[in-house]
C-alpha cells in the first residue's frame, strides 16, 4: 500500500503538524526514503518524538517502518526515455500485477447489498470509465444509474437511503462538485465508493471505500518540446474490468 492510501485512511486522526510532515515527505520523496529521523525532524522544525508519533498514527511501529514503505515505492516513477514502447510494456505489466492483487471484497459487498447504485463522473475520460462500469455490471443485472449534474443529484438525494450506493469516478478527487456531493452523502449516511488517481485527496478521505489507480505520463516528444506528455488512462479501465471479475468471484464465494 502506498503512503497516500495510508494517509487517506488515517486523515481524520492527523493534525496540522502531521500534515506538515507528510507534505515535506511528499515534496522530498526520494530524499525521505533514506533520511534519518533526526534530519527529518530538523527539516520539519519538530522533535524526533513528533515524527515517531506521526508514524504511529499511520499504523507503523516507528519511523523505520514508514521509510520501508517509501522504499518499496522507489521503482514507481514517471516515464521519460527514448524507448517509450518498452516503458509502456513495463507500465502495463506493473499495473496488471497491482490491480490483480487488489482486494475488491468491500466494494463488491456494497454493490451486492445496495438497493440502487448511482454513479457520477467528473469529466470526459471519467464518463467513459463510468459507461464501462455500467456495461460490465449489467451482465449481472446490476443497473447503475448515471447522475449527470447538480440538479439531478439534488433531486435524487431527497430519496436516498443508507441502502443505496454511490460511485464517483474522478481524476483528482478535488473537484468542488464531487467533494460537495460526497459531503452531502456523508450527512445522509449513504455509502459511496471513489475511484481516483493515487494521491492524497479529499474525496478518497471521505469515501466508504477507495479504489485507487496510478496513471503514468510518457514523453512522446523531444525534451525541448512544450507539448504535454501523453498520460495513459489504461489503469482506470483495467481496474473496473478486474473489479467486475472479482465481483463475480465474490458472488460465487457467497453461493449467490
N, C-alpha and C positions, 0 to 999 in steps of 0.2 A: 504494500500500500504506500502511495506517495504521501509526502508531507502535507500537500494541500488537502488531501482527503482526510487525514488525521485532524488537521486544523478545523475543517468544516464540522467534523463530528463533535469537537470539544469547544467550539467557538463561544458558546454561552458561558463557559467557565473561565474564559480568558479576559484579563483586564487590559487597560491601556499599555501598561509596561510589557505584558506578554506579547501584545500585538507589535510593539516597537521591536522586540527581539526577533519576532517572526519576520517582520519586514526587512530587518537587517540581513537575516539568513537568506531571504528570498532575493535580495539585491546583490548578495555576495555568495551565491550558492557554491561555486567552485572552491572558494576560499573556506567556506564554512564546513566543507567535508573534512578538512584537515586542521582546522583551527583549535587551539587549546581553549578550555573553558575560561581561563583567566583573561586571555586576549579578547575573547568574545564579550566577556563581562565589561572589560575596559572600553571596547569599541561601542558598546551599547550604554555606557555610563550607568551600569548596575553592578550589583555584587554577584560573586560566583554562586552564592546560595540562591539568588533570584533565578539564575539560569537553570539550576537544578530543579527548582520548584516549577519553572516553565515546562521542563521536560517531563516531570512527573504528572502535571496536569494533562499532558497528552498521552499518558498511559505508560511512559517509559520508567525504568528504574532509575535512570540518571542520564546525564548528557551524552555519555558514550553510546548508549542505545540509539539516541536521536541521530548522532553522527553516522551510525551504521546504516540507518535508513537513507540518509543523504548519499552515502557511498554506493548503495545499491542502485541509485538513480543515475550514477555517473555516466552510464552508457547511453542515456537518453539525451538527444541533442537535436538541434536544427540541422538540416542537411544542406550544405553549400559546397559541393565539389563538382569536379568535371564529369564524373561518372554518375549521372543522375539516375539512369536506369538501375544501376546496382544499388544506389541509395533507396530507390523505390522498392526494390525487391526486399532489401533488409527491413525497411519500414513496414511493409506488408506482413512479413514474417513475424516481426515483433508484435505488431498489432493483433494478428491472429492468435498468437500464443497468449497474449494478455487477456483478450476477450474470452477465449475458450476457458481460461482458468477462473473467470469471474463467477461468483455465486449469485444467481438471479432469483433464489427462492423467495426472498422478501417481496420483490417486485411482482413475481408471479402469483404469490398468495394474495396480494392486494387486487390484482386483476381478477383472479378466480372468485374472490369473495364479494366483489363490487356489484351492486345492483345496476349501476350505469357507469360508463367510462367516457370521460371527455378529454380532449387534447387541445392544446394551444401551442402554436409555433410562432416564433418571434421574427421570422424572416423567410426569404425565398428558399434557401437550402434547407432550413429547418422544416418548412412546409413540405418539401419533398420527402424528408425523413418521416414526417407525420403520416403522409399518404402511404408510405411503405409499411409503416406500423399498422395502419388501418387494414391494408390489404392482407397482411400476414395473419393477423388475429381473426379476420373474418372467416378464415378456414375453420376456426373452432367456434363459430357463431358468437364471437365477441364483437359486438358493434361498438366502435369508437366514434363518438360524435365530435367533430371538429368545431371549435369556437373561433370565430373569425375577427372579433373585435370587442371593444369595451362595452358597447351597448348590449351585445349578445351575452357577454359574461354577466353583466348586471342583471339581465332578465333571468338567466339560468340560475344564478346564485340564490335567488329568492326561494327556489325549491330544492336546493341541495341539502343532503343529509350526510352524516358520517358513514353511511353505507355506500356513498358514491365515491368515485375516484377521478382525480385529475392527473394528466400527464403534461409536463411542459418540456418543449424542445427549444433550447436556447444556446447560443454560442458563448456569450459572456456570463450569463446568469445575472446581469446587472441592468437589463433593460427595464426602465421605470414601470412600464405597463405590466411586465411579468412579475416584478417584485411586488407591485401593488396587488395583483391578483393573488399571489402566494400569501401575502399577509392577511387578505380577507378570508382565504380558505382556512388559515390557522385559527382565526377567530370563530369560524363556523365549525371547527373540528372536523374538517373534511380532509382525508389523507391525499397526498399527491406525490408523484414521482417526478424528479427532474433529470433531464438528460442534458448535460452541459460539458463544455470544454474543461479539461482538468486544470483547475486552479482555484484559489480561494475566491468564492463568490457568494453573494447574498442569497440567491435562490437555492443553492445547494445546502446552505446552512439552515434554511427554513424547511426543507423538504422532509417528508416522512422517509423516503428512500432516495438516494442519489445514485445515478448511473453516470459515470464519467467516461469521456473519450479524450484521446490525445492526438489531435491533428498535427501535421508537421508541414513545414514550408520547404520548398525545393527551389533553388535558384536556377532558372532556365535561361538566364540572360548573362551577359558579361558583367563583371564586377562593378564596372562604372555605369551600368545601365540603371536608370532610376525607376524602371517599371517594377511593380510589386511582385514579389516571389509567388510562385504557384503554391497554393495550400491544398493538400489532399483532404477531402472530406469523407474518404472511404470509411474511417473508423465509426462514424455515425451509422452508416448503413450496415456495416458488419455487426455492430452492437445490437441493432434491433432484430437482425436476422438470427443471430445466435440466441438472443433473448427468447424469440418465438420457439426455437428448437428446444431450449431448456424449459420453456413453459409447458411444452408437450410432455417432456420428461417428468416435470413436476406433477402434472395431472396423472400420468401413468403410475408414478410412485404412490399417489393417493388412491389409485384404483378408480379414478374418475373417468 
